[in-house]
Amino acid sequence: QKRNFMTISQFIQQLSETPALWITVVLTLGVILVNGWTDAPNAIATCVATRAMKPRNAIAMAAVFNFLGVLVMTLLSPKVAETIYNMVDFGSNAHEASIALSAAMFAIVVWAVLAWAFGIPTSESHALIAGITGSAIAMHNNLDGVNGAEWGKVLFGLVFSLVIGFALGYAVTKLIQRLCRRMNYRKANGFFDKGQVVAAAGTAFMHGAQDGQKFMGVFLLGLALAQGNVSPGAVNVPVWLMILCSLVMACGTSIGGMKIIKSVGMDMVKLEKYQGFAADISATAGLLVCSVTGMPVSTTHAKTSAIMGVGAAKRMRAVNWSVAKEMVFTWILTFPGCGLIGFLMTKLFIFIF
């Protein structure tokens, strides 16, 4: 049986009665805002790089489709949110567990802002998983607080998104080259110019579907802990929470992220319009498969690996592998880095509060 969470009026009442919940809510919404700010630009990087859209228009479109992705896909299937909700155990003390969750959110914000400052498209999925895992380890002083089955599902999804993104990017590009080899270049370019806008909207939609659900899972965990409920289980995501999270993510996206767009869309591979279209379609398809099957995956992984696949389809030298290596190194570094910050912040928060 699925657990039903509080209505919006009950939530507001709980906030007035539980000041500590304010900290959890503000930090969680802060992480969602930062995600929309630093991660969502990956979805529109290619259409900006190929000049299919102007940056401001692309960012506005991404904000709208991030909103729709969170709302629509969660109504259809909240499996991704459930996986995150059940991934860790902060212990039987609900008060200390709430503090640990707040510490994890703080660690994620710190990590994401540092990555943005250097223009590196770090994965917020990695940061989320690492941050809450580090906090759970701090609470137990061992790995007892980590749900191995759910953690395995998450890791598989992250690796799968990398593989499927590259494979689809390579295959779709080869297919387009074969189908369009006798077409008029100008007409084909016009088609892919419009098609890329649609495909980028699809990628932004799936970013909202994936990352929105991950952070809603954390939000639900915070609400459960505020009510003294520390047990895992299936959940029903309230509509008011879907709207709140999607609006905050859309606001984050509207702030922009030209550093990320430049790293992903311009520095890694020099893209033509048909290649940008192939990358967006491939990333969207891969994310859709993962979302329907309930795998929490990295939007950043799916998009950047699709771009690498597109470049490799032309020739391996078309990919700036030094930029790709830098990104992969950052993704790998996120687990111990953000996990350690989560661990240390949890110890510090427990000591202070």
Helices and strands as residue ranges (DSSP letters): E 3-4, H 8-17, H 19-38, H 41-49, H 55-76, H 79-85, H 94-117, H 124-140, G 143-145, H 148-179, H 185-226, E 235-236, H 239-255, H 258-261, I 262-267, H 273-292, H 299-314, G 316-318, H 321-352
